[in-house]
Structures are given as structure tokens and as C-alpha cells.
Amino acid sequence: MIQTWDTEHEPLQFRQTYRLYIPKELLQVGANTLRLALPPHPYGDDARGLAIGWDYLALSELRSPAPEPIHGRMVYLGSTIQAGADNFSLNSGMIAHIPAILQWLGIAYSGNTMRAVYWSDVQQRQPPALQRQMLETYRDLNMTVVSNRLHTGGIQLQGDELPDDAKANLDQFFQEFGTLFQYHEIDNEPGLFDRSKAVVMAVAKHVNAIKPAHVKTTAPGWAYWETGGEPEGWERDLDHRRDVETLTEVTNGHSYGSSYNDFRGGSFIENLRTYGDRVDDGFPKEFLVTETGTNDHHAEANTGASQPHAAEFDRILRAHIAVADRVMQHAVFAGGYSLLRQVEEWETHDPMDLELYPGVDGEESRVQTFRRLALAYATHGKPLPYRYLNPDALRYKTVYFRAVDTSTLAALPGSRGKSDRVLLNFVNFETTPQTLKVAVTLPQPGQYRGDRMGAGTTYGSATTPVALTAAPEVSLEVTLPPRESVQYILSPTP
């Protein structure tokens, strides 16, 4: 249970049942000890803001094999890939970089979610053939997609409906690409960008009328702005937002730094207030976040963190992993918000030369944090049996091994995207180096080939080609620096 309170506002309660898959291989016949502990601060000893209240703890025996190694709750991570911070043009060189980017971030092949920024006001810079190529690339990497289309600025309604040209634009977009995305975001920060509530509602109604069944109409990326729009300040008003939410299947909300926890204008608090003063087991509606993250100025305050900027990014991602369903970091290439350094010449640039956007003042990069959390929480598929070969060395250490067979995931709705990859994730949450030795049983005996993704300042230095022979068990040893992670991305060889 997360409970918020202060001396000026009403208390709010958010309850969520969190679940943890415990592999049978980690249990022994007879007595077993389950140790519960608050996680340490990743960059210091200060425990403020880390308090957890337990309602109850229960253990349940699985009657059939688990389809997913659940780690708290099902959550999907992602981002947006665009040519630059304010550059929404598409080119084939940038699209060719997508597989490397998503593998490096640790989110490929598992049904994680990318935002395709296809607003109609930039469509002249986005040839339809390249839009399709980008969406098909996401499909081939087994990624779900949230699209957007109609730029609502300046639209004049005909009665309470969109004008014919706006309807035609949406109709054509869904006819061309409707099988290649799973969510459609109806607007972006409507108060901040001075949009009309009536127009936003008209967009939602038309999308609902034309969309295929597999596409979920998604609320605007709320900024909860207290001024602007028509009527003035409507985006901050609960009743106005509720009117829009009644027309959508999925809610949304943007956040940066620590804004998500602001009592007025914070995405978590505002969305919680939408449902009254108490939510009993997670939000009643799927919560998709099309923008979140930090920039070079956001830093954790008053905790004594040794890396305050890295800590702030870690905190905002963990906060969303706890309560949201699909979470997209603002954008991979976005100035001070970036995960990777800007590429200047896409058509001639080698994906192996992609570079980390460096951490502030020598702190850890956002990619290091993003990968650590993606590998721990956002890789999906049937769990593979494994055992630790050095259990005594790892006792009571906050390390994690996660092995999944993504071929067991259902095909993506609409696009029918699938994956054959096996993902083996090694994660170290400790502040000291840790060595994990595991024996993991792969889906079948034989040869596997792929990549080992680890630490490195470029994609090339972080990637090592690997070939493994499984019997079907294979033994691996990985030494992880503090807060680092390694992922093996494997395909069976015919």
C-alpha cells in the first residue's frame, strides 16, 4: 500500500498486490527461509522515501508452470526514437539503428512499448513508406507501439464532430497502419498546448468509430496544466478529464523529475484522485505513460546521494514500475533528456558507434539505470529453470537472474509480431561487484548464437558475439560491477 498524506490535503491510498515468482529450483525439501528487507538506496545510506507498508504476505503453490517470472507486477518499458530533440523527420538510416538501440536498452523481443510520433503537423517530413518501415521494424523486434496522429491545434468542429479533412486524415492513417500498432494516443499535453477539450473528445469519438478492435484508444499525455486550453485550465480539472477518460480504454500521464508525486499536477496523484480517495488493487484502468524521465538539471534532493542525478532517474523509473503498466522514457535522442548521444549523419553512421549520453558530472548514465531496471522487470516470456552454482556467495545479496523464452509469448495484436529469442539477464543492485554463477536450462539442446550486452560507452564496446552449446543446460559466470547488468540475447541455430 502506498499512502500519501500531508497537513493541507486529503489523504489518498493506493493499494497494489505485488507478486514474486520463486523458482522451485531455489527451494529445498523441508524448511526454507524467506528474508524480507527494505532495499538500500542505490547511491547512499539514506532510507528516506523508501518506506514500505505491508498489508499481508502470503505464499501460494503453483499448480502449473508459470507463464511469466513475475517480479512485482507485469510492466513494460520503452521510449521514443526520433531524429533529434525537435526533429521529427524520418530517414532510413535512423530506422536501421533501431535494432541496436532496443537491444542496448534491454527491451527488445518482449512486447515492450515504443511511441511512434506521427503527428499530422509533421507528416510532410515523414514519408508513409518510412512510417511503415519503422512500424514494421518494431513489429519484427516484437515491440508494441502507441501511435498518435491528429494535431488538434486550430481545428474547428462541425457541431460536435471533427471537420471532414480531419476525419479523412485519421481514416487514412488507420487504413494504412492500423494493423501495426496497439494503442492510439488522442492528443499530447492539451492544456499546455492550448487545445480544446471538445476537439479532444471529438478525436476520441472518431477513433473509437474507425479503429480495429485490437487498438486501444489512449487518453492524451496529460500534463495536468492549470492554465490554457478551452475551457481555460480544463486539463487540471478532474471532472473535465473524467469526461475524456470515459471515451478511452487506457489512461496516460506525463512526468519529469519528481513531478509525479506533486499533489496538484503530479501524474500519480492526479490519476489517483480521478478514482476518488482510494484505489484498492492498482488503477482500474490500464496506465500507459508516453513521457517520463529526467534532464541534466533534475537531481534528488536532501538524501545525501553520492550520484543525485542518477538517483533521480532511478527513482522516477522505479516509481512508475510500481504503479504504471507501460512506461516510456521521454526520448532516446532528446537533448538533456537523452539516453544516447545525438547522431548527426544518420545515413553514414554505423550503429556500432552509438554512444551513451554521459551522466552528469561523471555520474552513471541513464542507460545503465534503464538497462538495470528493464532487465529486472521488463523482459517477458516463460521462465527457464536455473540454479545458482555459488549460492553461499550470493546469500542476502540484492542480485537477480532472470531467464525467459520469448517464443512462448502470444503474437502481438494486429501486427502478429513474434520472437524466438532466449533472454538471460544478470542484474546487480549492490554497491559492490558481484559474481553470479548459474546453470540454466535452455528450451532445447543444441547451438545458440547471439549477443552478450554489458557495460560499454558505445554499442560496439558493450556488445560481444556469443555461441553456446546447451545440453540443454548451460553454465555461465558473470561478474557485475556495482549497479550493472548483462544480457545474453540468444537464438537457436538450426
C-alpha positions in Angstrom: 0.0 0.0 0.0 1.2 3.5 -0.9 -0.4 6.1 1.3 0.1 9.8 0.7 -0.7 12.5 3.3 0.3 16.0 4.4 -1.2 18.6 6.6 -3.1 20.6 3.9 -4.8 18.0 1.7 -7.0 14.9 2.0 -5.2 11.5 2.4 -5.1 9.2 -0.6 -4.5 5.5 -0.6 -3.1 3.3 -3.4 -3.1 -0.4 -2.8 -1.5 -2.9 -5.2 -0.9 -6.6 -4.8 2.7 -7.4 -5.8 3.7 -10.9 -6.7 7.1 -12.6 -6.9 7.8 -15.8 -8.8 10.1 -18.1 -6.7 11.5 -20.9 -8.9 11.2 -24.4 -7.4 14.9 -24.9 -8.1 15.7 -22.3 -5.4 13.6 -24.2 -2.8 14.8 -27.2 -0.8 12.9 -30.0 0.8 11.9 -29.1 4.4 12.3 -25.7 5.9 13.1 -22.6 3.8 13.9 -19.1 5.0 12.3 -16.1 3.2 14.0 -12.9 4.2 12.3 -9.6 3.7 14.2 -6.3 3.8 13.9 -2.8 2.6 16.1 -2.2 -0.5 19.1 0.1 0.2 19.3 3.4 -1.5 21.3 2.7 -4.7 23.6 5.7 -4.2 23.8 6.0 -0.4 22.6 5.0 3.0 19.7 7.4 3.5 16.4 5.5 3.8 14.0 8.5 3.5 11.4 7.9 0.9 11.9 4.1 0.9 9.3 3.2 3.5 7.0 0.3 2.6 3.9 -0.7 4.4 2.9 -4.4 4.3 -0.8 -5.3 4.4 -0.1 -9.0 4.3 2.3 -11.6 2.9 1.1 -15.0 1.5 2.7 -17.9 -0.3 0.8 -19.9 -2.9 1.8 -23.1 -4.5 1.8 -23.1 -8.3 -0.4 -25.9 -9.8 1.0 -25.5 -13.3 4.2 -24.0 -14.8 4.3 -20.2 -14.5 3.9 -18.3 -17.9 6.0 -15.4 -16.6 8.6 -14.9 -13.8 6.5 -12.2 -12.2 8.7 -9.7 -10.3 6.3 -7.4 -8.5 3.8 -6.9 -11.4 3.7 -7.0 -15.2 5.3 -3.9 -16.5 6.6 -2.9 -19.9 9.3 -0.2 -20.6 10.1 1.7 -23.8 10.9 5.1 -25.2 10.6 7.2 -28.4 13.1 7.2 -31.3 13.2 10.4 -33.3 16.0 12.0 -35.3 16.7 14.7 -32.6 15.2 16.7 -29.8 12.9 18.7 -32.1 13.5 16.8 -35.3 10.6 14.5 -36.2 11.7 13.7 -39.7 12.2 10.1 -40.7 15.1 8.6 -42.7 16.2 5.1 -43.5 19.5 5.4 -41.6 17.8 6.2 -38.3 15.4 3.3 -38.8 18.4 1.0 -39.4 19.7 1.9 -35.9 16.5 0.8 -34.1 17.5 -2.9 -33.5 20.8 -1.9 -32.0 19.2 0.8 -29.8 16.5 -1.5 -28.4 18.9 -4.4 -27.8 21.2 -2.0 -25.9 18.4 -0.7 -23.8 17.4 -4.3 -22.9 13.8 -4.0 -24.1 13.8 -5.8 -27.5 11.7 -9.0 -28.1 9.5 -8.9 -25.0 6.4 -6.9 -26.1 7.7 -3.7 -24.7 6.3 -0.4 -26.0 7.6 2.3 -28.2 5.9 5.6 -29.0 5.6 6.4 -32.8 5.4 10.2 -33.0 3.4 10.6 -36.3 1.5 13.9 -35.6 -0.1 15.3 -38.6 1.7 18.7 -38.4 5.0 16.9 -39.2 3.7 14.4 -41.7 5.4 16.2 -44.6 8.7 15.2 -43.1 7.6 11.5 -42.6 7.0 9.7 -46.0 4.4 7.0 -45.5 6.9 4.4 -46.8 9.3 5.3 -43.9 6.5 5.3 -41.4 5.6 1.8 -42.4 9.3 0.7 -42.4 9.6 2.0 -38.8 6.5 0.3 -37.6 7.5 -3.0 -39.3 10.9 -2.8 -37.6 9.2 -2.5 -34.3 7.0 -5.5 -35.2 10.0 -7.6 -36.1 11.5 -6.8 -32.7 8.3 -7.9 -31.1 7.5 -4.4 -29.8 4.1 -3.0 -29.1 3.5 0.6 -30.4 1.5 3.5 -29.3 0.8 5.8 -32.2 -0.5 9.4 -32.4 -1.8 11.3 -35.4 -4.1 14.3 -35.4 -2.6 17.6 -34.4 -5.6 19.3 -32.8 -4.4 22.9 -32.8 -6.7 25.2 -34.8 -9.3 22.5 -35.6 -12.9 24.0 -35.8 -15.6 21.4 -35.1 -18.7 20.9 -37.2 -21.2 20.7 -34.4 -19.6 18.3 -32.0 -17.7 16.3 -34.8 -14.4 16.7 -36.5 -14.3 18.5 -39.8 -14.2 16.3 -42.9 -10.5 16.9 -43.6 -9.5 15.9 -40.0 -11.7 12.8 -40.3 -10.1 11.9 -43.6 -6.6 12.3 -42.1 -7.4 9.8 -39.3 -9.3 7.5 -41.6 -6.3 7.2 -44.0 -3.8 6.8 -41.1 -5.8 3.8 -39.7 -6.3 2.3 -43.1 -2.6 2.4 -43.9 -1.1 1.5 -40.5 -3.9 0.2 -38.2 -2.5 -3.3 -38.1 0.9 -2.2 -37.0 0.1 -0.5 -33.6 -1.8 -1.5 -30.5 -2.5 1.9 -28.8 -3.5 5.3 -30.2 -2.9 8.4 -28.1 -5.5 11.0 -29.0 -3.5 14.2 -28.0 -0.5 15.5 -26.2 -0.5 17.8 -23.1 -3.7 19.6 -24.2 -3.7 22.3 -21.6 0.0 23.2 -22.0 -0.5 23.4 -25.8 -3.8 25.3 -25.6 -6.1 22.6 -27.0 -9.9 22.5 -26.9 -11.5 19.8 -24.7 -14.3 19.5 -27.2 -11.9 18.8 -30.0 -10.0 16.2 -28.0 -13.3 14.4 -27.2 -14.3 14.5 -30.9 -11.0 12.9 -31.8 -11.6 10.1 -29.2 -15.1 9.5 -30.6 -13.9 9.3 -34.2 -11.0 7.0 -33.3 -13.4 4.7 -31.4 -15.6 4.6 -34.5 -12.9 3.7 -37.0 -10.3 1.7 -35.1 -9.8 -2.0 -35.4 -10.7 -4.0 -32.3 -7.1 -4.6 -31.2 -6.2 -0.9 -30.9 -6.9 0.7 -27.5 -7.9 4.3 -27.5 -5.5 6.1 -25.1 -6.0 9.3 -23.2 -3.8 12.3 -24.0 -0.4 12.5 -22.4 -1.8 14.6 -19.6 0.4 17.4 -18.3 -2.3 18.5 -15.8 -1.7 22.1 -16.7 -3.6 24.6 -14.7 -3.9 27.2 -17.4 -4.5 27.3 -21.1 -6.9 25.3 -23.3 -10.6 25.7 -23.9 -12.2 26.0 -21.4 -9.3 27.7 -19.6 -7.4 25.3 -17.3 -9.5 22.3 -18.1 -6.6 19.8 -18.1 -6.1 20.3 -14.4 -9.8 19.8 -13.6 -10.8 16.3 -12.5 -14.3 16.5 -14.0 -13.1 17.7 -17.4 -10.5 14.9 -17.5 -13.1 12.3 -16.5 -15.2 13.3 -19.4 -12.3 12.5 -21.8 -11.4 9.3 -19.8 -14.9 7.9 -20.4 -14.1 7.7 -24.1 -10.8 6.0 -23.7 -9.7 2.5 -22.7 -6.3 3.5 -21.4 -5.2 6.4 -19.2 -2.0 8.4 -19.6 0.1 11.0 -17.8 3.5 12.7 -18.2 6.1 13.3 -15.5 9.6 14.6 -15.1 12.0 14.7 -12.2 9.8 14.2 -9.1 6.7 15.9 -10.5 4.7 12.6 -10.5 4.3 13.0 -6.7 3.1 16.6 -6.7 -0.3 16.8 -5.0 -1.5 19.2 -7.8 -0.3 18.4 -11.3 1.6 15.2 -10.5 0.7 12.3 -12.7 0.4 9.6 -10.0 -1.5 11.8 -7.6 -3.8 13.3 -10.2 -4.6 9.9 -11.7 -5.2 8.6 -8.2 -7.6 11.4 -7.5 -9.5 10.6 -10.6 -10.8 7.4 -8.9 -11.5 9.0 -5.5 -9.5 8.8 -2.3 -8.6 5.2 -2.5 -7.6 2.6 -5.1 -7.8 -1.0 -3.8 -5.7 -3.1 -6.2 -4.0 -0.9 -8.8 -5.6 1.5 -11.1 -8.8 0.2 -12.5 -7.7 1.3 -16.0 -4.5 0.4 -17.8 -2.0 3.2 -17.2 0.3 3.9 -20.1 2.9 6.7 -19.8 4.1 8.2 -23.1 6.7 10.5 -21.5 8.7 10.4 -18.3 12.3 10.9 -17.3 14.8 13.4 -16.1 17.1 16.0 -17.7 20.6 17.2 -16.7 19.1 19.5 -14.1 16.9 17.1 -12.2 18.6 15.8 -9.1 17.5 14.0 -5.9 17.3 16.5 -3.0 18.2 16.1 0.6 19.1 12.4 0.6 22.9 12.7 0.6 23.0 10.6 -2.6 26.5 10.2 -4.0 25.0 10.5 -7.5 22.0 12.7 -7.1 21.2 13.0 -10.9 21.4 9.2 -11.4 19.4 8.7 -8.3 16.6 10.9 -9.5 16.3 8.9 -12.8 16.4 5.6 -10.9 13.7 6.9 -8.6 11.3 8.1 -11.3 11.6 4.8 -13.2 11.1 2.7 -10.1 8.1 4.8 -9.1 6.4 4.1 -12.4 7.3 0.4 -12.4 5.4 0.2 -9.1 2.1 1.7 -10.4 2.0 2.0 -14.2 1.7 -0.6 -16.9 3.6 0.7 -19.9 6.3 3.3 -19.3 8.1 5.3 -22.0 11.2 7.3 -21.2 10.8 10.7 -23.0 13.1 10.0 -26.0 16.4 8.3 -26.8 17.7 11.4 -28.6 16.3 14.5 -26.8 19.0 17.0 -25.7 19.5 17.0 -21.9 16.9 14.2 -21.5 18.7 11.8 -23.8 19.7 8.2 -23.3 22.2 8.2 -26.2 24.3 10.9 -27.8 22.8 12.7 -30.8 23.7 11.2 -34.2 24.4 13.9 -36.8 24.6 11.9 -40.1 22.2 9.1 -39.9 22.8 7.7 -43.4 26.5 7.2 -42.9 26.6 6.5 -39.2 27.4 2.9 -38.0 25.1 1.6 -35.3 28.2 0.1 -33.6 29.3 3.7 -32.9 26.2 4.7 -31.0 27.4 6.4 -27.8 25.9 6.7 -24.3 24.7 10.1 -23.3 27.1 10.6 -20.3 25.9 11.0 -16.8 26.1 14.5 -15.2 29.5 15.3 -13.7 30.8 11.8 -14.1 27.7 10.0 -12.6 26.3 6.8 -14.0 24.5 7.1 -17.3 20.7 6.9 -17.8 21.3 3.8 -20.0 23.0 2.0 -17.1 19.9 2.7 -14.9 17.4 2.0 -17.6 19.0 -1.4 -18.5 19.3 -2.5 -14.9 15.5 -2.0 -14.4 14.5 -3.2 -17.8 16.4 -6.5 -17.3 15.0 -6.9 -13.8 11.3 -6.1 -14.5 10.5 -5.8 -18.3 11.7 -8.9 -20.1 8.9 -11.4 -20.6 8.2 -15.0 -21.5 8.2 -18.4 -20.0 10.7 -18.7 -17.2 13.6 -21.1 -17.8 14.7 -23.4 -14.9 18.0 -22.3 -13.3 20.1 -22.8 -10.2 22.9 -20.8 -8.7 26.3 -22.5 -8.6 27.6 -20.2 -5.9 24.6 -19.7 -3.6 26.6 -19.1 -0.5 28.4 -16.1 -2.0 25.1 -14.6 -3.0 23.1 -15.2 0.1 21.3 -12.0 1.1 22.7 -10.1 -1.8 20.4 -8.0 -4.0 21.3 -9.7 -7.2 18.9 -11.1 -9.7 18.9 -13.6 -12.5 16.0 -13.7 -15.0 15.8 -16.2 -17.9 12.9 -16.2 -20.3 11.8 -17.8 -23.5 10.1 -15.1 -25.6 8.8 -17.6 -28.1 6.1 -18.5 -25.7 4.6 -15.0 -25.8 1.3 -14.6 -27.8 1.6 -12.9 -31.1 1.2 -9.1 -30.8 -2.4 -7.9 -31.6 -2.7 -6.6 -35.1 0.9 -6.8 -36.2 1.2 -10.5 -35.2 4.8 -9.8 -34.1 6.7 -12.8 -32.6 10.1 -13.6 -31.2 12.3 -16.7 -31.0 14.8 -15.2 -28.6 16.0 -16.5 -25.3 17.0 -13.7 -22.8 19.3 -14.4 -19.9 19.6 -11.4 -17.6 22.1 -10.8 -14.8 21.4 -7.8 -12.6 23.4 -6.4 -9.7 21.6 -3.9 -7.4 24.5 -4.0 -4.9 27.1 -1.2 -4.5 29.9 -3.7 -4.7 30.9 -6.1 -7.5 29.2 -9.4 -7.5 29.8 -12.7 -9.4 26.8 -14.7 -10.5 27.4 -18.4 -11.5 24.3 -20.1 -12.9 23.3 -23.2 -14.7 20.2 -22.5 -16.8 18.2 -25.0 -18.9 17.5 -23.6 -22.4 14.4 -24.6 -24.3 16.1 -27.3 -26.3 19.6 -28.8 -26.7 21.8 -27.6 -29.4 23.6 -24.5 -30.6 22.6 -20.9 -29.7 24.1 -17.8 -31.2 23.6 -14.2 -30.3 25.0 -11.2 -28.4 26.2 -10.5 -24.9 25.3 -7.0 -23.9 27.2 -5.5 -21.0 28.9 -2.3 -19.9 30.4 -0.1 -22.5 30.3 3.5 -23.7 29.4 2.6 -27.3 27.2 -0.1 -28.7 30.2 -1.8 -30.2 32.1 -1.9 -26.9 29.1 -3.2 -25.0 28.3 -6.0 -27.4 30.1 -9.3 -27.8 29.0 -12.1 -30.2 28.5 -15.4 -28.4 27.9 -19.0 -29.3 26.7 -21.5 -26.7 26.1 -25.2 -26.7 23.2 -26.3 -24.5 22.7 -29.9 -23.3 20.1 -28.3 -22.8 21.7 -26.9 -19.6 24.4 -24.4 -19.9 26.6 -22.8 -17.2 27.5 -19.2 -17.2 29.6 -17.0 -14.9 29.2 -13.2 -15.0 31.0 -10.6 -12.8 29.0 -7.4 -12.5 30.3 -4.0 -11.3 28.1 -2.1 -8.9 24.6 -1.5 -10.3 25.5 -3.1 -13.6 23.7 -5.7 -15.7 24.4 -8.1 -18.5 22.0 -9.7 -21.0 22.5 -12.6 -23.3 20.2 -12.4 -26.4 20.2 -15.8 -28.0 18.6 -17.6 -30.9 18.5 -21.3 -31.5 20.7 -22.3 -34.5 19.0 -24.7 -37.0 
